[in-house]
Each structure stands twice: as C-alpha cells, then as structure tokens.
C-alpha cells in the first residue's frame, strides 16, 4: 500500500491500520522510520515560522533559526520513546496485554499520520502568525493526534488477535 493510501486508511480506520503495521512482524528499523518521518515533517513544518521570525528580526538568513529547530527536533527522540514506554506501562496497569513494540508503533504511526497537518500548522504560523487561525489549527492537530494515538494504543493493548 502506498504511503498516501495508508494515511487515508489510517484516518478512516485507525484500528485496522495499526493491525496491518503489527502484522508485518517486529521490526525496530520500521518503527524508527515512522518516528523519523514525523520528525522530518515536524522540522520542515517549522521552516515558515523560522523565516517569518528572521524577516521580522531583520536577519539576512533564516538558516541559524532553522538549524536550531533541527537540533531541537532531534533532541526529542528520547522523549518519544519514553512516552511510548510510559503509555505501555499505564496501559498494562489498566489491564492492557500488548507489547512494548505495539505501543511504539501506535505512537509513532499516530505522529507520522498527523505530519501533514503539522505542515499546515507551520504554514499558518509562518504566513498568518499568532492568532485565532493558528490556535484553531493547533487545537485540530492536537485533538487529531490524541484521537489517533489513543485509538491505536487501545487496539494494540488488547493483545494478540486470533
């Protein structure tokens, strides 16, 4: 399935989408790739904001601001792995029967799935700036992420399906 088809499928049936990913078998490089896709999209989504800030500050180039954002995005790698582990521990305490890997796939695929919305958020931030439009898009991105993540986490924590 192509990436665009998989994204649409995830938005219409997140439980089936995460099951398809788990059916591939355990592959840490695959899980890490999903996280990298999100980080790249999040990084690229911040370029318009960096350019806007550089323009209003009178800087000749936005490159230093973009580099700072790249380093900040890379610094979040351990955070995402920690959040996946924490979500698995909480799920386990509530009776979940999933795996550590399943919790990572649920989180990383939810993040990658909202990546295109983060690009929109970056455009609104860079072109319009702070205000009701940016706030609205940020809320939509946050709610969409939470919905996808919690739905997929619930599915993977149900344990192996026959």
TORPA-4810 file (N, C-alpha, C, O; in nm, 3 decimals):
<nodes>
NODE_1_0.084_-0.117_0.000_0.000_0.000_0.000_0.089_0.124_0.000_0.188_0.129_0.073_X
NODE_2_0.056_0.223_-0.081_0.136_0.345_-0.086_0.117_0.426_0.042_0.020_0.405_0.116_X
NODE_3_0.208_0.515_0.067_0.203_0.595_0.189_0.077_0.680_0.193_0.011_0.689_0.297_X
NODE_4_0.042_0.743_0.081_-0.078_0.827_0.081_-0.204_0.745_0.105_-0.294_0.788_0.177_X
NODE_5_-0.211_0.627_0.046_-0.325_0.538_0.068_-0.329_0.493_0.213_-0.435_0.485_0.273_X
NODE_6_-0.213_0.462_0.268_-0.206_0.419_0.408_-0.249_0.531_0.503_-0.315_0.505_0.603_X
NODE_7_-0.211_0.655_0.471_-0.253_0.768_0.554_-0.404_0.784_0.552_-0.466_0.801_0.657_X
NODE_8_-0.464_0.780_0.435_-0.610_0.793_0.423_-0.676_0.678_0.498_-0.774_0.699_0.570_X
NODE_9_-0.623_0.559_0.482_-0.677_0.441_0.551_-0.668_0.459_0.703_-0.759_0.418_0.775_X
NODE_10_-0.562_0.519_0.750_-0.546_0.540_0.893_-0.651_0.635_0.946_-0.705_0.614_1.055_X
NODE_11_-0.681_0.739_0.872_-0.781_0.835_0.918_-0.921_0.777_0.916_-1.007_0.819_0.994_X
NODE_12_-0.947_0.682_0.827_-1.081_0.623_0.820_-1.095_0.501_0.910_-1.204_0.474_0.961_X
NODE_13_-0.987_0.426_0.930_-0.992_0.304_1.013_-0.859_0.285_1.084_-0.778_0.202_1.043_X
NODE_14_-0.835_0.362_1.192_-0.704_0.355_1.258_-0.674_0.219_1.320_-0.559_0.177_1.324_X
NODE_15_-0.775_0.150_1.367_-0.752_0.019_1.429_-0.699_-0.082_1.326_-0.606_-0.157_1.354_X
NODE_16_-0.759_-0.082_1.208_-0.712_-0.173_1.103_-0.572_-0.135_1.057_-0.489_-0.222_1.029_X
NODE_17_-0.546_-0.006_1.050_-0.414_0.041_1.004_-0.304_-0.005_1.099_-0.200_-0.053_1.054_X
NODE_18_-0.326_0.010_1.229_-0.222_-0.030_1.323_-0.206_-0.182_1.325_-0.096_-0.232_1.345_X
NODE_19_-0.315_-0.254_1.304_-0.305_-0.401_1.296_-0.223_-0.443_1.174_-0.145_-0.537_1.182_X
NODE_20_-0.241_-0.372_1.061_-0.160_-0.402_0.942_-0.012_-0.381_0.971_0.072_-0.461_0.929_X
NODE_21_0.020_-0.274_1.041_0.160_-0.248_1.074_0.216_-0.357_1.165_0.329_-0.401_1.148_X
NODE_22_0.137_-0.400_1.261_0.184_-0.505_1.352_0.194_-0.640_1.282_0.277_-0.723_1.319_X
NODE_23_0.110_-0.662_1.181_0.113_-0.789_1.107_0.242_-0.805_1.026_0.275_-0.916_0.984_X
NODE_24_0.314_-0.698_1.003_0.441_-0.705_0.931_0.547_-0.781_1.009_0.648_-0.825_0.954_X
NODE_25_0.524_-0.795_1.138_0.625_-0.855_1.224_0.706_-0.746_1.292_0.703_-0.630_1.250_X
NODE_26_0.776_-0.783_1.394_0.853_-0.686_1.472_0.975_-0.639_1.393_1.058_-0.720_1.350_X
NODE_27_0.984_-0.509_1.375_1.096_-0.450_1.303_1.127_-0.313_1.365_1.057_-0.215_1.338_X
NODE_28_1.229_-0.308_1.446_1.267_-0.180_1.507_1.307_-0.075_1.404_1.277_0.043_1.423_X
NODE_29_1.375_-0.114_1.294_1.403_-0.012_1.192_1.276_0.049_1.134_1.272_0.168_1.104_X
NODE_30_1.171_-0.032_1.117_1.044_0.020_1.066_0.985_0.120_1.164_0.942_0.228_1.124_X
NODE_31_0.983_0.085_1.292_0.929_0.175_1.394_1.008_0.306_1.397_0.951_0.414_1.403_X
NODE_32_1.139_0.295_1.392_1.224_0.414_1.394_1.200_0.500_1.270_1.203_0.623_1.277_X
NODE_33_1.176_0.435_1.157_1.147_0.509_1.033_1.019_0.589_1.045_1.012_0.703_0.998_X
NODE_34_0.918_0.531_1.109_0.793_0.606_1.130_0.819_0.731_1.214_0.766_0.838_1.185_X
NODE_35_0.900_0.715_1.318_0.933_0.830_1.402_1.012_0.934_1.322_0.988_1.054_1.335_X
NODE_36_1.106_0.888_1.240_1.185_0.982_1.159_1.097_1.057_1.059_1.119_1.176_1.035_X
NODE_37_1.000_0.990_1.001_0.907_1.057_0.909_0.838_1.172_0.980_0.829_1.283_0.927_X
NODE_38_0.790_1.145_1.102_0.726_1.252_1.179_0.824_1.365_1.208_0.791_1.482_1.189_X
NODE_39_0.944_1.331_1.253_1.041_1.435_1.289_1.078_1.521_1.169_1.095_1.642_1.182_X
NODE_40_1.091_1.459_1.054_1.123_1.536_0.932_1.008_1.629_0.897_1.031_1.746_0.865_X
NODE_41_0.885_1.577_0.902_0.770_1.662_0.870_0.754_1.775_0.972_0.722_1.888_0.935_X
NODE_42_0.777_1.745_1.099_0.770_1.848_1.202_0.877_1.955_1.180_0.851_2.074_1.197_X
NODE_43_0.996_1.911_1.142_1.105_2.005_1.116_1.075_2.093_0.995_1.090_2.215_1.002_X
NODE_44_1.033_2.033_0.886_1.001_2.110_0.766_0.884_2.205_0.792_0.881_2.316_0.739_X
NODE_45_0.790_2.162_0.874_0.676_2.247_0.908_0.716_2.372_0.986_0.639_2.467_0.992_X
NODE_46_0.833_2.373_1.044_0.879_2.489_1.120_0.956_2.590_1.036_0.986_2.700_1.084_X
NODE_47_0.988_2.556_0.913_1.063_2.649_0.828_0.990_2.782_0.805_1.053_2.887_0.816_X
NODE_48_0.860_2.781_0.773_0.795_2.911_0.751_0.799_3.001_0.874_0.815_3.123_0.863_X
NODE_49_0.785_2.942_0.991_0.791_3.021_1.114_0.930_3.079_1.134_0.944_3.195_1.173_X
NODE_50_1.032_2.999_1.108_1.169_3.048_1.122_1.196_3.162_1.023_1.261_3.260_1.057_X
NODE_51_1.145_3.147_0.902_1.163_3.253_0.801_1.091_3.380_0.843_1.143_3.490_0.825_X
NODE_52_0.971_3.366_0.898_0.894_3.482_0.944_0.969_3.555_1.056_0.982_3.677_1.055_X
NODE_53_1.017_3.477_1.152_1.090_3.536_1.265_1.217_3.607_1.217_1.249_3.716_1.264_X
NODE_54_1.289_3.543_1.124_1.412_3.604_1.072_1.380_3.734_0.998_1.453_3.833_1.010_X
NODE_55_1.272_3.733_0.921_1.233_3.854_0.847_1.201_3.969_0.941_1.249_4.081_0.923_X
NODE_56_1.120_3.941_1.043_1.082_4.048_1.136_1.196_4.092_1.226_1.195_4.204_1.277_X
NODE_57_1.295_4.005_1.245_1.412_4.043_1.325_1.517_4.115_1.241_1.614_4.169_1.294_X
NODE_58_1.496_4.117_1.108_1.590_4.184_1.021_1.714_4.102_0.991_1.815_4.156_0.946_X
NODE_59_1.708_3.972_1.016_1.822_3.884_0.987_1.834_3.862_0.837_1.734_3.860_0.765_X
NODE_60_1.957_3.845_0.791_1.982_3.822_0.648_1.941_3.681_0.607_1.906_3.658_0.491_X
NODE_61_1.944_3.588_0.701_1.915_3.448_0.669_1.839_3.383_0.785_1.858_3.418_0.901_X
NODE_62_1.755_3.287_0.749_1.683_3.211_0.850_1.760_3.085_0.888_1.715_3.009_0.974_X
NODE_63_1.874_3.062_0.825_1.949_2.938_0.847_1.982_2.911_0.994_1.964_2.797_1.038_X
NODE_64_2.029_3.008_1.071_2.058_2.977_1.212_1.934_2.934_1.290_1.941_2.846_1.376_X
NODE_65_1.821_2.995_1.260_1.696_2.958_1.327_1.651_2.818_1.285_1.599_2.741_1.366_X
NODE_66_1.670_2.786_1.158_1.633_2.653_1.109_1.724_2.547_1.170_1.677_2.440_1.208_X
NODE_67_1.853_2.577_1.179_1.946_2.483_1.240_1.910_2.459_1.387_1.914_2.345_1.434_X
NODE_68_1.874_2.563_1.458_1.834_2.548_1.599_1.711_2.459_1.610_1.702_2.376_1.701_X
NODE_69_1.618_2.475_1.518_1.498_2.390_1.520_1.533_2.244_1.488_1.474_2.152_1.545_X
NODE_70_1.626_2.224_1.398_1.669_2.087_1.364_1.726_2.018_1.488_1.694_1.903_1.516_X
NODE_71_1.810_2.087_1.559_1.870_2.029_1.680_1.763_2.005_1.787_1.769_1.904_1.858_X
NODE_72_1.667_2.095_1.798_1.559_2.076_1.896_1.473_1.955_1.861_1.435_1.878_1.949_X
NODE_73_1.444_1.938_1.733_1.364_1.822_1.690_1.439_1.692_1.718_1.380_1.596_1.766_X
NODE_74_1.568_1.690_1.688_1.648_1.570_1.716_1.654_1.539_1.866_1.660_1.423_1.906_X
NODE_75_1.654_1.643_1.946_1.662_1.623_2.090_1.537_1.557_2.147_1.539_1.508_2.260_X
NODE_76_1.428_1.555_2.071_1.305_1.494_2.121_1.300_1.343_2.101_1.207_1.279_2.150_X
NODE_77_1.397_1.285_2.032_1.396_1.140_2.009_1.374_1.058_2.137_1.284_0.975_2.140_X
NODE_78_1.453_1.080_2.242_1.431_1.001_2.364_1.292_1.026_2.426_1.234_0.936_2.486_X
NODE_79_1.241_1.147_2.411_1.109_1.180_2.465_1.002_1.089_2.407_0.916_1.039_2.480_X
NODE_80_1.006_1.068_2.275_0.903_0.986_2.211_0.912_0.841_2.253_0.810_0.776_2.275_X
NODE_81_1.034_0.789_2.264_1.050_0.651_2.313_1.002_0.640_2.458_0.939_0.541_2.496_X
NODE_82_1.032_0.740_2.538_0.986_0.740_2.677_0.835_0.749_2.689_0.775_0.683_2.773_X
NODE_83_0.774_0.830_2.604_0.628_0.842_2.605_0.562_0.711_2.564_0.460_0.672_2.621_X
NODE_84_0.619_0.643_2.466_0.565_0.513_2.425_0.576_0.413_2.539_0.482_0.338_2.565_X
NODE_85_0.690_0.412_2.609_0.708_0.320_2.721_0.611_0.353_2.834_0.551_0.264_2.894_X
NODE_86_0.596_0.481_2.864_0.504_0.523_2.969_0.360_0.484_2.935_0.285_0.438_3.021_X
NODE_87_0.322_0.503_2.809_0.186_0.467_2.769_0.163_0.317_2.782_0.054_0.273_2.818_X
NODE_88_0.266_0.237_2.754_0.253_0.092_2.770_0.241_0.054_2.918_0.162_-0.033_2.954_X
NODE_89_0.319_0.120_3.003_0.311_0.091_3.146_0.174_0.127_3.203_0.117_0.051_3.281_X
NODE_90_0.121_0.241_3.164_-0.012_0.281_3.209_-0.117_0.184_3.157_-0.207_0.144_3.230_X
NODE_91_-0.105_0.147_3.031_-0.199_0.051_2.973_-0.191_-0.083_3.045_-0.293_-0.146_3.072_X
NODE_92_-0.070_-0.126_3.075_-0.050_-0.253_3.145_-0.117_-0.247_3.283_-0.181_-0.343_3.327_X
NODE_93_-0.103_-0.132_3.352_-0.164_-0.116_3.484_-0.317_-0.119_3.475_-0.384_-0.157_3.571_X
NODE_94_-0.370_-0.078_3.359_-0.515_-0.078_3.340_-0.566_-0.207_3.276_-0.682_-0.216_3.236_X
NODE_95_-0.478_-0.307_3.265_-0.520_-0.437_3.212_-0.480_-0.463_3.069_-0.523_-0.563_3.011_X
NODE_96_-0.400_-0.378_3.010_-0.356_-0.399_2.872_-0.268_-0.522_2.858_-0.197_-0.559_2.951_X
NODE_97_-0.274_-0.584_2.742_-0.198_-0.707_2.718_-0.106_-0.694_2.598_-0.059_-0.794_2.544_X
NODE_98_-0.081_-0.572_2.555_0.002_-0.550_2.437_0.149_-0.563_2.468_0.190_-0.611_2.574_X
NODE_99_0.229_-0.519_2.371_0.374_-0.527_2.384_0.435_-0.387_2.380_0.369_-0.290_2.343_X
NODE_100_0.560_-0.380_2.419_0.634_-0.253_2.412_0.639_-0.206_2.266_0.621_-0.088_2.237_X
NODE_101_0.663_-0.300_2.177_0.671_-0.267_2.034_0.538_-0.212_1.983_0.536_-0.114_1.909_X
NODE_102_0.429_-0.274_2.023_0.297_-0.227_1.981_0.271_-0.085_2.026_0.213_-0.005_1.952_X
NODE_103_0.313_-0.052_2.148_0.295_0.084_2.199_0.377_0.183_2.117_0.333_0.295_2.090_X
NODE_104_0.498_0.142_2.077_0.581_0.230_1.993_0.516_0.251_1.857_0.509_0.363_1.808_X
NODE_105_0.468_0.143_1.796_0.405_0.155_1.664_0.282_0.245_1.672_0.262_0.329_1.584_X
NODE_106_0.201_0.229_1.775_0.080_0.312_1.790_0.118_0.460_1.799_0.057_0.544_1.733_X
NODE_107_0.217_0.491_1.881_0.257_0.631_1.897_0.323_0.685_1.771_0.288_0.792_1.722_X
NODE_108_0.420_0.610_1.718_0.496_0.661_1.604_0.410_0.674_1.479_0.428_0.769_1.402_X
NODE_109_0.317_0.582_1.457_0.231_0.593_1.339_0.130_0.706_1.359_0.095_0.774_1.262_X
NODE_110_0.082_0.727_1.480_-0.008_0.840_1.505_0.065_0.972_1.478_0.009_1.063_1.418_X
NODE_111_0.190_0.980_1.521_0.269_1.101_1.495_0.290_1.122_1.345_0.271_1.232_1.293_X
NODE_112_0.328_1.015_1.276_0.351_1.026_1.131_0.221_1.062_1.059_0.225_1.133_0.958_X
NODE_113_0.109_1.014_1.107_-0.019_1.040_1.042_-0.063_1.185_1.055_-0.133_1.237_0.968_X
NODE_114_-0.023_1.252_1.162_-0.058_1.394_1.177_0.050_1.484_1.117_0.037_1.607_1.121_X
NODE_115_0.154_1.426_1.062_0.261_1.505_1.000_0.211_1.603_0.895_0.253_1.719_0.897_X
NODE_116_0.123_1.561_0.802_0.072_1.658_0.704_-0.003_1.774_0.769_0.003_1.887_0.720_X
NODE_117_-0.074_1.748_0.878_-0.141_1.857_0.948_-0.041_1.951_1.013_-0.066_2.071_1.026_X
NODE_118_0.074_1.896_1.054_0.177_1.982_1.112_0.239_2.073_1.007_0.282_2.184_1.037_X
NODE_119_0.244_2.025_0.882_0.289_2.112_0.773_0.192_2.228_0.756_0.234_2.342_0.736_X
NODE_120_0.062_2.199_0.763_-0.039_2.306_0.755_-0.023_2.403_0.872_-0.029_2.524_0.854_X
NODE_121_-0.001_2.349_0.990_0.018_2.433_1.107_0.138_2.526_1.088_0.133_2.643_1.125_X
NODE_122_0.246_2.473_1.031_0.364_2.555_1.005_0.336_2.665_0.905_0.383_2.778_0.920_X
NODE_123_0.259_2.632_0.801_0.223_2.735_0.702_0.140_2.845_0.765_0.163_2.963_0.739_X
NODE_124_0.044_2.808_0.846_-0.040_2.909_0.912_0.045_2.994_1.005_0.030_3.116_1.010_X
NODE_125_0.135_2.930_1.078_0.222_3.004_1.168_0.314_3.100_1.094_0.338_3.212_1.138_X
NODE_126_0.366_3.055_0.980_0.459_3.138_0.905_0.391_3.247_0.823_0.444_3.357_0.811_X
NODE_127_0.276_3.216_0.767_0.209_3.312_0.678_0.115_3.407_0.751_0.106_3.525_0.715_X
NODE_128_0.045_3.357_0.852_-0.053_3.439_0.922_0.001_3.486_1.056_-0.021_3.599_1.097_X
NODE_129_0.073_3.397_1.124_0.129_3.431_1.253_0.033_3.399_1.367_-0.071_3.337_1.346_X
NODE_130_0.070_3.441_1.486_-0.014_3.412_1.603_-0.153_3.472_1.589_-0.171_3.579_1.531_X
NODE_131_-0.250_3.401_1.642_-0.387_3.449_1.636_-0.485_3.333_1.636_-0.448_3.218_1.659_X
NODE_132_-0.612_3.364_1.609_-0.715_3.261_1.615_-0.696_3.149_1.512_-0.727_3.033_1.541_X
NODE_133_-0.647_3.182_1.396_-0.627_3.079_1.293_-0.522_2.977_1.339_-0.544_2.857_1.327_X
NODE_134_-0.410_3.024_1.389_-0.305_2.935_1.436_-0.353_2.854_1.556_-0.326_2.735_1.566_X
NODE_135_-0.424_2.919_1.646_-0.476_2.849_1.763_-0.572_2.738_1.719_-0.565_2.627_1.772_X
NODE_136_-0.659_2.767_1.624_-0.755_2.667_1.576_-0.685_2.547_1.513_-0.719_2.432_1.541_X
NODE_137_-0.588_2.575_1.428_-0.516_2.466_1.361_-0.438_2.384_1.465_-0.433_2.261_1.455_X
NODE_138_-0.379_2.449_1.562_-0.305_2.379_1.666_-0.397_2.287_1.746_-0.358_2.175_1.778_X
NODE_139_-0.515_2.333_1.779_-0.612_2.251_1.852_-0.654_2.131_1.767_-0.663_2.020_1.818_X
NODE_140_-0.679_2.154_1.639_-0.719_2.043_1.550_-0.608_1.939_1.542_-0.634_1.819_1.550_X
NODE_141_-0.483_1.984_1.527_-0.370_1.891_1.520_-0.359_1.812_1.650_-0.341_1.691_1.647_X
NODE_142_-0.370_1.879_1.762_-0.358_1.812_1.891_-0.469_1.711_1.915_-0.442_1.599_1.960_X
NODE_143_-0.591_1.749_1.886_-0.705_1.658_1.905_-0.694_1.539_1.809_-0.720_1.425_1.848_X
NODE_144_-0.656_1.566_1.684_-0.642_1.458_1.587_-0.535_1.360_1.631_-0.554_1.238_1.622_X
NODE_145_-0.422_1.411_1.679_-0.316_1.323_1.726_-0.364_1.238_1.843_-0.345_1.117_1.844_X
NODE_146_-0.425_1.303_1.942_-0.471_1.226_2.059_-0.573_1.120_2.021_-0.569_1.008_2.072_X
NODE_147_-0.665_1.154_1.932_-0.765_1.057_1.888_-0.699_0.937_1.820_-0.728_0.822_1.853_X
NODE_148_-0.610_0.965_1.725_-0.542_0.854_1.656_-0.459_0.772_1.752_-0.467_0.649_1.752_X
NODE_149_-0.379_0.837_1.834_-0.290_0.765_1.924_-0.366_0.679_2.023_-0.335_0.561_2.040_X
NODE_150_-0.466_0.737_2.089_-0.539_0.661_2.190_-0.620_0.548_2.127_-0.633_0.441_2.187_X
NODE_151_-0.674_0.570_2.009_-0.747_0.463_1.939_-0.654_0.348_1.904_-0.687_0.232_1.928_X
NODE_152_-0.539_0.381_1.848_-0.444_0.277_1.809_-0.381_0.211_1.932_-0.357_0.090_1.931_X
NODE_153_-0.354_0.287_2.037_-0.298_0.229_2.158_-0.398_0.131_2.221_-0.360_0.024_2.266_X
NODE_154_-0.524_0.169_2.222_-0.627_0.078_2.274_-0.629_-0.052_2.195_-0.642_-0.160_2.251_X
NODE_155_-0.615_-0.040_2.064_-0.617_-0.159_1.978_-0.497_-0.250_2.005_-0.513_-0.371_2.016_X
NODE_156_-0.380_-0.192_2.015_-0.261_-0.277_2.034_-0.255_-0.334_2.175_-0.196_-0.440_2.196_X
NODE_157_-0.313_-0.266_2.271_-0.309_-0.316_2.408_-0.416_-0.421_2.435_-0.419_-0.480_2.543_X
NODE_158_-0.503_-0.446_2.338_-0.598_-0.556_2.353_-0.526_-0.689_2.346_-0.580_-0.792_2.385_X
NODE_159_-0.404_-0.687_2.297_-0.325_-0.808_2.286_-0.338_-0.872_2.150_-0.406_-0.819_2.063_X
NODE_160_-0.274_-0.987_2.132_-0.277_-1.054_2.001_-0.419_-1.095_1.964_-0.496_-1.143_2.047_X
NODE_161_-0.452_-1.075_1.839_-0.583_-1.114_1.788_-0.571_-1.249_1.720_-0.470_-1.278_1.656_X
NODE_162_-0.674_-1.334_1.734_-0.668_-1.465_1.668_-0.672_-1.456_1.519_-0.668_-1.559_1.451_X
</nodes>
